[in-house]
Amino acid sequence: MMASVVSPHVEVRPAAVEQVRRLIAGQRPEIGVRVYAQAGGKGCCGGGAGAVEFGMAFAKARGDDRVIPVDGFSLVVDPASVPLVDGAVIDYVEGLQESGFRITNPTLPEPDEAGRAGGCGSCGSNEANGGGCGCGH
């Protein structure tokens, strides 16, 4: 008997859907948007063992990935990331301080007294960290 496969719940806000559609338009049909999370390490919220860092990339799904259909594309989540991605919110923001994709997960623990637990992430331009992927503060 096969174990049940749980797919994470991910909210993709309209601005993010629109931006992903623009970016994925030139990709092959089997390519989706991989959403991944990594616990521990430096993390994006100031470091510490409890920090979670999120990221996104175009990728083809592997056999054990969870595939979540979204309006016009698919999100791809590897099994190790499922518990951290479940409950995440993906948005796209544009402003003076930052622009890019932002991934947060309000279901993860609140930051501790050192501000090192919980989860956040963004990919895009971020003036505070010189561009690239960062926390988007």
N, CA, C and O atoms as a GROMACS GRO file, in nm:
protein
  548
    1MET      N    1   0.084  -0.118   0.000
    1MET     CA    2   0.000   0.000   0.000
    1MET      C    3   0.088   0.124   0.000
    1MET      O    4   0.183   0.133   0.078
    2MET      N    5   0.058   0.219  -0.087
    2MET     CA    6   0.136   0.343  -0.096
    2MET      C    7   0.096   0.441   0.013
    2MET      O    8  -0.021   0.452   0.048
    3ALA      N    9   0.195   0.512   0.066
    3ALA     CA   10   0.167   0.617   0.164
    3ALA      C   11   0.102   0.735   0.091
    3ALA      O   12   0.127   0.758  -0.027
    4SER      N   13   0.020   0.807   0.163
    4SER     CA   14  -0.044   0.922   0.100
    4SER      C   15   0.059   1.032   0.077
    4SER      O   16   0.149   1.052   0.158
    5VAL      N   17   0.044   1.102  -0.031
    5VAL     CA   18   0.135   1.210  -0.067
    5VAL      C   19   0.067   1.342  -0.036
    5VAL      O   20  -0.040   1.372  -0.089
    6VAL      N   21   0.130   1.419   0.049
    6VAL     CA   22   0.074   1.546   0.091
    6VAL      C   23   0.136   1.657   0.008
    6VAL      O   24   0.259   1.668   0.000
    7SER      N   25   0.053   1.739  -0.053
    7SER     CA   26   0.102   1.855  -0.126
    7SER      C   27   0.089   1.976  -0.035
    7SER      O   28  -0.011   1.991   0.036
    8PRO      N   29   0.189   2.062  -0.036
    8PRO     CA   30   0.179   2.181   0.049
    8PRO      C   31   0.076   2.279  -0.005
    8PRO      O   32   0.051   2.284  -0.126
    9HIS      N   33   0.018   2.355   0.086
    9HIS     CA   34  -0.071   2.464   0.047
    9HIS      C   35   0.015   2.589   0.033
    9HIS      O   36   0.087   2.626   0.126
   10VAL      N   37   0.008   2.654  -0.083
   10VAL     CA   38   0.084   2.776  -0.108
   10VAL      C   39  -0.010   2.878  -0.169
   10VAL      O   40  -0.080   2.849  -0.266
   11GLU      N   41  -0.011   2.998  -0.112
   11GLU     CA   42  -0.090   3.108  -0.170
   11GLU      C   43   0.002   3.189  -0.261
   11GLU      O   44   0.106   3.237  -0.218
   12VAL      N   45  -0.039   3.203  -0.387
   12VAL     CA   46   0.036   3.285  -0.481
   12VAL      C   47  -0.050   3.407  -0.511
   12VAL      O   48  -0.156   3.395  -0.573
   13ARG      N   49  -0.005   3.522  -0.468
   13ARG     CA   50  -0.083   3.645  -0.483
   13ARG      C   51  -0.084   3.689  -0.630
   13ARG      O   52   0.007   3.656  -0.705
   14PRO      N   53  -0.188   3.765  -0.670
   14PRO     CA   54  -0.204   3.804  -0.811
   14PRO      C   55  -0.081   3.870  -0.874
   14PRO      O   56  -0.049   3.840  -0.989
   15ALA      N   57  -0.012   3.957  -0.803
   15ALA     CA   58   0.107   4.024  -0.860
   15ALA      C   59   0.216   3.921  -0.891
   15ALA      O   60   0.286   3.934  -0.991
   16ALA      N   61   0.230   3.820  -0.806
   16ALA     CA   62   0.329   3.715  -0.830
   16ALA      C   63   0.289   3.628  -0.948
   16ALA      O   64   0.373   3.592  -1.030
   17VAL      N   65   0.160   3.594  -0.958
   17VAL     CA   66   0.111   3.514  -1.070
   17VAL      C   67   0.141   3.586  -1.201
   17VAL      O   68   0.192   3.526  -1.296
   18GLU      N   69   0.110   3.714  -1.206
   18GLU     CA   70   0.133   3.793  -1.328
   18GLU      C   71   0.281   3.797  -1.365
   18GLU      O   72   0.316   3.779  -1.482
   19GLN      N   73   0.368   3.819  -1.268
   19GLN     CA   74   0.512   3.827  -1.295
   19GLN      C   75   0.567   3.691  -1.339
   19GLN      O   76   0.648   3.685  -1.432
   20VAL      N   77   0.524   3.583  -1.274
   20VAL     CA   78   0.571   3.451  -1.314
   20VAL      C   79   0.526   3.420  -1.456
   20VAL      O   80   0.604   3.367  -1.535
   21ARG      N   81   0.403   3.452  -1.489
   21ARG     CA   82   0.354   3.428  -1.626
   21ARG      C   83   0.442   3.499  -1.728
   21ARG      O   84   0.473   3.442  -1.833
   22ARG      N   85   0.481   3.622  -1.699
   22ARG     CA   86   0.569   3.695  -1.792
   22ARG      C   87   0.704   3.626  -1.806
   22ARG      O   88   0.756   3.611  -1.917
   23LEU      N   89   0.760   3.583  -1.694
   23LEU     CA   90   0.893   3.523  -1.696
   23LEU      C   91   0.896   3.382  -1.755
   23LEU      O   92   0.994   3.344  -1.818
   24ILE      N   93   0.790   3.306  -1.734
   24ILE     CA   94   0.788   3.166  -1.779
   24ILE      C   95   0.743   3.153  -1.924
   24ILE      O   96   0.752   3.044  -1.982
   25ALA      N   97   0.695   3.261  -1.985
   25ALA     CA   98   0.641   3.256  -2.121
   25ALA      C   99   0.737   3.193  -2.221
   25ALA      O  100   0.691   3.125  -2.313
   26GLY      N  101   0.866   3.214  -2.208
   26GLY     CA  102   0.963   3.160  -2.304
   26GLY      C  103   1.017   3.023  -2.268
   26GLY      O  104   1.101   2.970  -2.340
   27GLN      N  105   0.971   2.965  -2.158
   27GLN     CA  106   1.022   2.836  -2.113
   27GLN      C  107   0.947   2.720  -2.180
   27GLN      O  108   0.837   2.737  -2.232
   28ARG      N  109   1.010   2.602  -2.179
   28ARG     CA  110   0.944   2.482  -2.230
   28ARG      C  111   0.825   2.447  -2.140
   28ARG      O  112   0.827   2.480  -2.022
   29PRO      N  113   0.721   2.382  -2.194
   29PRO     CA  114   0.599   2.354  -2.117
   29PRO      C  115   0.622   2.272  -1.991
   29PRO      O  116   0.547   2.287  -1.894
   30GLU      N  117   0.723   2.185  -1.988
   30GLU     CA  118   0.746   2.101  -1.870
   30GLU      C  119   0.819   2.173  -1.757
   30GLU      O  120   0.839   2.117  -1.649
   31ILE      N  121   0.858   2.297  -1.780
   31ILE     CA  122   0.929   2.376  -1.679
   31ILE      C  123   0.828   2.444  -1.586
   31ILE      O  124   0.731   2.505  -1.631
   32GLY      N  125   0.854   2.432  -1.458
   32GLY     CA  126   0.772   2.497  -1.357
   32GLY      C  127   0.857   2.588  -1.271
   32GLY      O  128   0.974   2.611  -1.302
   33VAL      N  129   0.800   2.639  -1.166
   33VAL     CA  130   0.871   2.726  -1.073
   33VAL      C  131   0.897   2.646  -0.946
   33VAL      O  132   0.806   2.614  -0.871
   34ARG      N  133   1.025   2.614  -0.925
   34ARG     CA  134   1.063   2.541  -0.804
   34ARG      C  135   1.067   2.638  -0.687
   34ARG      O  136   1.132   2.742  -0.694
   35VAL      N  137   0.995   2.603  -0.580
   35VAL     CA  138   0.997   2.679  -0.455
   35VAL      C  139   1.064   2.589  -0.353
   35VAL      O  140   1.021   2.476  -0.331
   36TYR      N  141   1.169   2.639  -0.291
   36TYR     CA  142   1.241   2.556  -0.195
   36TYR      C  143   1.268   2.634  -0.068
   36TYR      O  144   1.266   2.757  -0.066
   37ALA      N  145   1.293   2.560   0.038
   37ALA     CA  146   1.321   2.620   0.168
   37ALA      C  147   1.434   2.543   0.234
   37ALA      O  148   1.446   2.421   0.218
   38GLN      N  149   1.515   2.616   0.307
   38GLN     CA  150   1.626   2.554   0.378
   38GLN      C  151   1.627   2.607   0.521
   38GLN      O  152   1.632   2.728   0.542
   39ALA      N  153   1.623   2.518   0.616
   39ALA     CA  154   1.627   2.558   0.756
   39ALA      C  155   1.771   2.566   0.804
   39ALA      O  156   1.860   2.500   0.751
   40GLY      N  157   1.792   2.649   0.907
   40GLY     CA  158   1.923   2.659   0.969
   40GLY      C  159   2.019   2.743   0.888
   40GLY      O  160   1.977   2.819   0.800
   41GLY      N  161   2.147   2.730   0.918
   41GLY     CA  162   2.249   2.810   0.850
   41GLY      C  163   2.233   2.956   0.887
   41GLY      O  164   2.179   2.989   0.992
   42LYS      N  165   2.280   3.042   0.800
   42LYS     CA  166   2.270   3.185   0.825
   42LYS      C  167   2.126   3.231   0.820
   42LYS      O  168   2.086   3.317   0.898
   43GLY      N  169   2.048   3.175   0.729
   43GLY     CA  170   1.909   3.220   0.715
   43GLY      C  171   1.905   3.361   0.660
   43GLY      O  172   2.008   3.428   0.653
   44CYS      N  173   1.787   3.404   0.621
   44CYS     CA  174   1.776   3.537   0.563
   44CYS      C  175   1.728   3.641   0.662
   44CYS      O  176   1.726   3.760   0.631
   45CYS      N  177   1.690   3.598   0.780
   45CYS     CA  178   1.634   3.692   0.877
   45CYS      C  179   1.732   3.723   0.988
   45CYS      O  180   1.690   3.752   1.100
   46GLY      N  181   1.858   3.718   0.960
   46GLY     CA  182   1.957   3.754   1.061
   46GLY      C  183   2.036   3.637   1.112
   46GLY      O  184   2.121   3.654   1.199
   47GLY      N  185   2.011   3.518   1.060
   47GLY     CA  186   2.091   3.403   1.097
   47GLY      C  187   2.031   3.323   1.210
   47GLY      O  188   1.921   3.351   1.256
   48GLY      N  189   2.105   3.226   1.253
   48GLY     CA  190   2.061   3.141   1.363
   48GLY      C  191   2.010   3.008   1.315
   48GLY      O  192   1.968   2.994   1.200
   49ALA      N  193   2.014   2.911   1.402
   49ALA     CA  194   1.977   2.775   1.365
   49ALA      C  195   1.830   2.763   1.329
   49ALA      O  196   1.793   2.672   1.255
   50GLY      N  197   1.744   2.852   1.380
   50GLY     CA  198   1.602   2.840   1.354
   50GLY      C  199   1.556   2.912   1.229
   50GLY      O  200   1.438   2.901   1.194
   51ALA      N  201   1.643   2.984   1.161
   51ALA     CA  202   1.604   3.063   1.044
   51ALA      C  203   1.568   2.972   0.927
   51ALA      O  204   1.621   2.862   0.914
   52VAL      N  205   1.478   3.021   0.841
   52VAL     CA  206   1.440   2.950   0.719
   52VAL      C  207   1.462   3.045   0.603
   52VAL      O  208   1.420   3.161   0.608
   53GLU      N  209   1.528   2.997   0.500
   53GLU     CA  210   1.550   3.077   0.381
   53GLU      C  211   1.477   3.013   0.264
   53GLU      O  212   1.489   2.892   0.242
   54PHE      N  213   1.400   3.094   0.190
   54PHE     CA  214   1.323   3.047   0.076
   54PHE      C  215   1.390   3.092  -0.053
   54PHE      O  216   1.466   3.189  -0.056
   55GLY      N  217   1.363   3.019  -0.160
   55GLY     CA  218   1.412   3.056  -0.291
   55GLY      C  219   1.320   3.004  -0.400
   55GLY      O  220   1.233   2.922  -0.376
   56MET      N  221   1.343   3.055  -0.521
   56MET     CA  222   1.265   3.015  -0.638
   56MET      C  223   1.358   3.003  -0.758
   56MET      O  224   1.457   3.076  -0.767
   57ALA      N  225   1.326   2.911  -0.849
   57ALA     CA  226   1.402   2.895  -0.972
   57ALA      C  227   1.315   2.820  -1.072
   57ALA      O  228   1.224   2.747  -1.033
   58PHE      N  229   1.343   2.837  -1.200
   58PHE     CA  230   1.276   2.756  -1.301
   58PHE      C  231   1.338   2.618  -1.298
   58PHE      O  232   1.460   2.604  -1.289
   59ALA      N  233   1.254   2.515  -1.305
   59ALA     CA  234   1.304   2.378  -1.300
   59ALA      C  235   1.200   2.280  -1.352
   59ALA      O  236   1.080   2.308  -1.352
   60LYS      N  237   1.248   2.165  -1.396
   60LYS     CA  238   1.162   2.055  -1.434
   60LYS      C  239   1.139   1.970  -1.310
   60LYS      O  240   1.231   1.948  -1.232
   61ALA      N  241   1.017   1.923  -1.291
   61ALA     CA  242   0.984   1.840  -1.175
   61ALA      C  243   1.056   1.707  -1.182
   61ALA      O  244   1.068   1.646  -1.288
   62ARG      N  245   1.103   1.660  -1.065
   62ARG     CA  246   1.161   1.527  -1.052
   62ARG      C  247   1.052   1.433  -1.001
   62ARG      O  248   0.945   1.478  -0.960
   63GLY      N  249   1.078   1.305  -1.003
   63GLY     CA  250   0.979   1.204  -0.969
   63GLY      C  251   0.916   1.218  -0.831
   63GLY      O  252   0.799   1.187  -0.814
   64ASP      N  253   0.994   1.263  -0.732
   64ASP     CA  254   0.940   1.272  -0.596
   64ASP      C  255   0.893   1.411  -0.558
   64ASP      O  256   0.851   1.433  -0.444
   65ASP      N  257   0.898   1.506  -0.651
   65ASP     CA  258   0.852   1.643  -0.623
   65ASP      C  259   0.701   1.650  -0.612
   65ASP      O  260   0.630   1.568  -0.670
   66ARG      N  261   0.652   1.748  -0.538
   66ARG     CA  262   0.510   1.779  -0.534
   66ARG      C  263   0.488   1.889  -0.637
   66ARG      O  264   0.562   1.988  -0.639
   67VAL      N  265   0.388   1.874  -0.720
   67VAL     CA  266   0.357   1.971  -0.824
   67VAL      C  267   0.221   2.033  -0.791
   67VAL      O  268   0.121   1.963  -0.776
   68ILE      N  269   0.220   2.165  -0.781
   68ILE     CA  270   0.099   2.239  -0.746
   68ILE      C  271   0.059   2.324  -0.865
   68ILE      O  272   0.131   2.417  -0.900
   69PRO      N  273  -0.055   2.294  -0.929
   69PRO     CA  274  -0.098   2.378  -1.041
   69PRO      C  275  -0.143   2.515  -0.991
   69PRO      O  276  -0.216   2.528  -0.893
   70VAL      N  277  -0.096   2.616  -1.062
   70VAL     CA  278  -0.135   2.755  -1.036
   70VAL      C  279  -0.186   2.808  -1.169
   70VAL      O  280  -0.165   2.743  -1.272
   71ASP      N  281  -0.248   2.919  -1.171
   71ASP     CA  282  -0.308   2.977  -1.290
   71ASP      C  283  -0.204   3.000  -1.401
   71ASP      O  284  -0.141   3.106  -1.405
   72GLY      N  285  -0.186   2.903  -1.489
   72GLY     CA  286  -0.097   2.919  -1.604
   72GLY      C  287   0.043   2.861  -1.587
   72GLY      O  288   0.123   2.870  -1.680
   73PHE      N  289   0.075   2.804  -1.471
   73PHE     CA  290   0.206   2.742  -1.450
   73PHE      C  291   0.196   2.647  -1.330
   73PHE      O  292   0.090   2.637  -1.267
   74SER      N  293   0.305   2.579  -1.299
   74SER     CA  294   0.308   2.486  -1.186
   74SER      C  295   0.418   2.526  -1.089
   74SER      O  296   0.526   2.568  -1.129
   75LEU      N  297   0.388   2.511  -0.960
   75LEU     CA  298   0.491   2.522  -0.857
   75LEU      C  299   0.544   2.382  -0.832
   75LEU      O  300   0.466   2.286  -0.830
   76VAL      N  301   0.673   2.369  -0.813
   76VAL     CA  302   0.738   2.242  -0.788
   76VAL      C  303   0.807   2.251  -0.653
   76VAL      O  304   0.886   2.343  -0.630
   77VAL      N  305   0.779   2.156  -0.563
   77VAL     CA  306   0.837   2.159  -0.428
   77VAL      C  307   0.899   2.022  -0.400
   77VAL      O  308   0.833   1.919  -0.413
   78ASP      N  309   1.027   2.021  -0.360
   78ASP     CA  310   1.093   1.895  -0.327
   78ASP      C  311   1.043   1.847  -0.191
   78ASP      O  312   1.000   1.928  -0.109
   79PRO      N  313   1.048   1.716  -0.166
   79PRO     CA  314   0.994   1.660  -0.041
   79PRO      C  315   1.052   1.722   0.086
   79PRO      O  316   0.980   1.741   0.183
   80ALA      N  317   1.180   1.754   0.088
   80ALA     CA  318   1.242   1.811   0.207
   80ALA      C  319   1.189   1.952   0.237
   80ALA      O  320   1.188   1.993   0.353
   81SER      N  321   1.145   2.024   0.135
   81SER     CA  322   1.096   2.160   0.153
   81SER      C  323   0.948   2.166   0.190
   81SER      O  324   0.901   2.269   0.238
   82VAL      N  325   0.874   2.056   0.166
   82VAL     CA  326   0.729   2.057   0.187
   82VAL      C  327   0.689   2.110   0.325
   82VAL      O  328   0.603   2.198   0.331
   83PRO      N  329   0.747   2.062   0.436
   83PRO     CA  330   0.702   2.111   0.567
   83PRO      C  331   0.726   2.261   0.588
   83PRO      O  332   0.650   2.326   0.660
   84LEU      N  333   0.829   2.316   0.527
   84LEU     CA  334   0.861   2.458   0.543
   84LEU      C  335   0.783   2.546   0.446
   84LEU      O  336   0.755   2.662   0.476
   85VAL      N  337   0.747   2.491   0.330
   85VAL     CA  338   0.674   2.565   0.228
   85VAL      C  339   0.523   2.562   0.254
   85VAL      O  340   0.451   2.652   0.211
   86ASP      N  341   0.475   2.458   0.323
   86ASP     CA  342   0.333   2.445   0.350
   86ASP      C  343   0.284   2.566   0.429
   86ASP      O  344   0.332   2.592   0.540
   87GLY      N  345   0.189   2.640   0.373
   87GLY     CA  346   0.137   2.761   0.436
   87GLY      C  347   0.203   2.889   0.388
   87GLY      O  348   0.169   2.998   0.435
   88ALA      N  349   0.298   2.878   0.294
   88ALA     CA  350   0.371   2.995   0.246
   88ALA      C  351   0.285   3.086   0.159
   88ALA      O  352   0.186   3.042   0.099
   89VAL      N  353   0.325   3.211   0.153
   89VAL     CA  354   0.261   3.312   0.068
   89VAL      C  355   0.369   3.368  -0.023
   89VAL      O  356   0.473   3.414   0.024
   90ILE      N  357   0.343   3.363  -0.154
   90ILE     CA  358   0.436   3.418  -0.252
   90ILE      C  359   0.374   3.544  -0.309
   90ILE      O  360   0.261   3.544  -0.356
   91ASP      N  361   0.450   3.654  -0.303
   91ASP     CA  362   0.403   3.781  -0.355
   91ASP      C  363   0.513   3.842  -0.441
   91ASP      O  364   0.628   3.798  -0.437
   92TYR      N  365   0.478   3.942  -0.518
   92TYR     CA  366   0.575   4.018  -0.595
   92TYR      C  367   0.557   4.163  -0.556
   92TYR      O  368   0.447   4.216  -0.564
   93VAL      N  369   0.665   4.227  -0.514
   93VAL     CA  370   0.659   4.365  -0.468
   93VAL      C  371   0.751   4.453  -0.551
   93VAL      O  372   0.857   4.410  -0.597
   94GLU      N  373   0.709   4.576  -0.569
   94GLU     CA  374   0.791   4.676  -0.637
   94GLU      C  375   0.786   4.804  -0.555
   94GLU      O  376   0.678   4.854  -0.524
   95GLY      N  377   0.901   4.855  -0.521
   95GLY     CA  378   0.908   4.977  -0.442
   95GLY      C  379   1.048   5.035  -0.446
   95GLY      O  380   1.137   4.983  -0.513
   96LEU      N  381   1.067   5.143  -0.372
   96LEU     CA  382   1.197   5.208  -0.368
   96LEU      C  383   1.302   5.123  -0.297
   96LEU      O  384   1.418   5.122  -0.339
   97GLN      N  385   1.264   5.054  -0.192
   97GLN     CA  386   1.359   4.976  -0.113
   97GLN      C  387   1.384   4.837  -0.169
   97GLN      O  388   1.492   4.780  -0.149
   98GLU      N  389   1.287   4.781  -0.238
   98GLU     CA  390   1.302   4.647  -0.291
   98GLU      C  391   1.205   4.622  -0.404
   98GLU      O  392   1.101   4.688  -0.414
   99SER      N  393   1.240   4.528  -0.488
   99SER     CA  394   1.146   4.477  -0.586
   99SER      C  395   1.184   4.333  -0.614
   99SER      O  396   1.302   4.299  -0.623
  100GLY      N  397   1.085   4.250  -0.627
  100GLY     CA  398   1.109   4.109  -0.654
  100GLY      C  399   1.007   4.022  -0.584
  100GLY      O  400   0.911   4.071  -0.524
  101PHE      N  401   1.030   3.893  -0.594
  101PHE     CA  402   0.942   3.797  -0.529
  101PHE      C  403   0.973   3.793  -0.380
  101PHE      O  404   1.089   3.799  -0.340
  102ARG      N  405   0.869   3.783  -0.300
  102ARG     CA  406   0.884   3.770  -0.156
  102ARG      C  407   0.806   3.647  -0.112
  102ARG      O  408   0.688   3.631  -0.145
  103ILE      N  409   0.873   3.560  -0.038
  103ILE     CA  410   0.808   3.440   0.016
  103ILE      C  411   0.811   3.450   0.168
  103ILE      O  412   0.917   3.468   0.228
  104THR      N  413   0.695   3.439   0.228
  104THR     CA  414   0.685   3.436   0.374
  104THR      C  415   0.601   3.315   0.412
  104THR      O  416   0.523   3.264   0.332
  105ASN      N  417   0.616   3.271   0.534
  105ASN     CA  418   0.533   3.162   0.582
  105ASN      C  419   0.487   3.195   0.723
  105ASN      O  420   0.559   3.172   0.820
  106PRO      N  421   0.365   3.249   0.734
  106PRO     CA  422   0.313   3.286   0.866
  106PRO      C  423   0.286   3.167   0.957
  106PRO      O  424   0.260   3.186   1.076
  107THR      N  425   0.290   3.044   0.905
  107THR     CA  426   0.266   2.927   0.989
  107THR      C  427   0.392   2.881   1.062
  107THR      O  428   0.383   2.798   1.152
  108LEU      N  429   0.508   2.935   1.025
  108LEU     CA  430   0.631   2.899   1.095
  108LEU      C  431   0.639   2.976   1.226
  108LEU      O  432   0.570   3.077   1.242
  109PRO      N  433   0.720   2.931   1.321
  109PRO     CA  434   0.730   2.998   1.451
  109PRO      C  435   0.768   3.145   1.436
  109PRO      O  436   0.841   3.184   1.345
  110GLU      N  437   0.717   3.226   1.528
  110GLU     CA  438   0.753   3.368   1.531
  110GLU      C  439   0.901   3.381   1.565
  110GLU      O  440   0.957   3.292   1.629
  111PRO      N  441   0.965   3.492   1.522
  111PRO     CA  442   1.106   3.510   1.557
  111PRO      C  443   1.125   3.510   1.708
  111PRO      O  444   1.043   3.562   1.783
  112ASP      N  445   1.236   3.449   1.752
  112ASP     CA  446   1.266   3.448   1.894
  112ASP      C  447   1.325   3.582   1.936
  112ASP      O  448   1.331   3.675   1.856
  113GLU      N  449   1.369   3.592   2.061
  113GLU     CA  450   1.419   3.720   2.113
  113GLU      C  451   1.538   3.774   2.034
  113GLU      O  452   1.563   3.894   2.035
  114ALA      N  453   1.612   3.687   1.967
  114ALA     CA  454   1.725   3.733   1.887
  114ALA      C  455   1.684   3.761   1.743
  114ALA      O  456   1.767   3.802   1.662
  115GLY      N  457   1.555   3.739   1.710
  115GLY     CA  458   1.509   3.764   1.573
  115GLY      C  459   1.560   3.662   1.476
  115GLY      O  460   1.577   3.693   1.358
  116ARG      N  461   1.586   3.539   1.522
  116ARG     CA  462   1.653   3.442   1.436
  116ARG      C  463   1.567   3.326   1.393
  116ARG      O  464   1.613   3.244   1.313
  117ALA      N  465   1.447   3.314   1.441
  117ALA     CA  466   1.361   3.204   1.398
  117ALA      C  467   1.255   3.258   1.303
  117ALA      O  468   1.249   3.378   1.279
  118GLY      N  469   1.172   3.170   1.252
  118GLY     CA  470   1.068   3.213   1.158
  118GLY      C  471   1.120   3.205   1.017
  118GLY      O  472   1.230   3.153   0.993
  119GLY      N  473   1.044   3.254   0.922
  119GLY     CA  474   1.085   3.240   0.784
  119GLY      C  475   1.054   3.361   0.701
  119GLY      O  476   0.951   3.426   0.720
  120CYS      N  477   1.141   3.392   0.613
  120CYS     CA  478   1.118   3.498   0.516
  120CYS      C  479   1.209   3.473   0.398
  120CYS      O  480   1.301   3.392   0.407
  121GLY      N  481   1.185   3.541   0.290
  121GLY     CA  482   1.273   3.528   0.175
  121GLY      C  483   1.221   3.612   0.061
  121GLY      O  484   1.102   3.641   0.054
  122SER      N  485   1.309   3.650  -0.027
  122SER     CA  486   1.267   3.721  -0.147
  122SER      C  487   1.373   3.701  -0.252
  122SER      O  488   1.490   3.676  -0.221
  123CYS      N  489   1.333   3.712  -0.374
  123CYS     CA  490   1.428   3.708  -0.483
  123CYS      C  491   1.400   3.828  -0.571
  123CYS      O  492   1.286   3.852  -0.611
  124GLY      N  493   1.502   3.902  -0.600
  124GLY     CA  494   1.488   4.021  -0.683
  124GLY      C  495   1.585   4.126  -0.635
  124GLY      O  496   1.676   4.097  -0.557
  125SER      N  497   1.566   4.246  -0.680
  125SER     CA  498   1.654   4.354  -0.643
  125SER      C  499   1.622   4.400  -0.502
  125SER      O  500   1.505   4.416  -0.466
  126ASN      N  501   1.724   4.421  -0.423
  126ASN     CA  502   1.707   4.466  -0.286
  126ASN      C  503   1.820   4.564  -0.255
  126ASN      O  504   1.935   4.523  -0.241
  127GLU      N  505   1.787   4.690  -0.245
  127GLU     CA  506   1.887   4.794  -0.224
  127GLU      C  507   1.970   4.770  -0.099
  127GLU      O  508   2.090   4.796  -0.097
  128ALA      N  509   1.906   4.719   0.006
  128ALA     CA  510   1.976   4.702   0.134
  128ALA      C  511   2.086   4.598   0.127
  128ALA      O  512   2.183   4.608   0.202
  129ASN      N  513   2.074   4.498   0.040
  129ASN     CA  514   2.179   4.397   0.036
  129ASN      C  515   2.251   4.395  -0.099
  129ASN      O  516   2.320   4.298  -0.129
  130GLY      N  517   2.235   4.498  -0.178
  130GLY     CA  518   2.308   4.508  -0.304
  130GLY      C  519   2.251   4.428  -0.418
  130GLY      O  520   2.320   4.405  -0.517
  131GLY      N  521   2.126   4.386  -0.407
  131GLY     CA  522   2.063   4.310  -0.516
  131GLY      C  523   2.069   4.162  -0.491
  131GLY      O  524   2.125   4.117  -0.390
  132GLY      N  525   2.012   4.086  -0.580
  132GLY     CA  526   2.008   3.942  -0.565
  132GLY      C  527   1.899   3.899  -0.470
  132GLY      O  528   1.802   3.971  -0.448
  133CYS      N  529   1.916   3.781  -0.412
  133CYS     CA  530   1.816   3.729  -0.319
  133CYS      C  531   1.849   3.772  -0.178
  133CYS      O  532   1.965   3.770  -0.136
  134GLY      N  533   1.749   3.811  -0.106
  134GLY     CA  534   1.770   3.852   0.033
  134GLY      C  535   1.639   3.862   0.105
  134GLY      O  536   1.535   3.823   0.053
  135CYS      N  537   1.645   3.912   0.223
  135CYS     CA  538   1.528   3.913   0.309
  135CYS      C  539   1.430   4.024   0.270
  135CYS      O  540   1.311   4.013   0.303
  136GLY      N  541   1.473   4.126   0.204
  136GLY     CA  542   1.381   4.231   0.160
  136GLY      C  543   1.341   4.326   0.268
  136GLY      O  544   1.232   4.383   0.262
  137HIS      N  545   1.427   4.347   0.368
  137HIS     CA  546   1.395   4.443   0.474
  137HIS      C  547   1.426   4.582   0.428
  137HIS      O  548   1.406   4.678   0.504
   0.00000   0.00000   0.00000
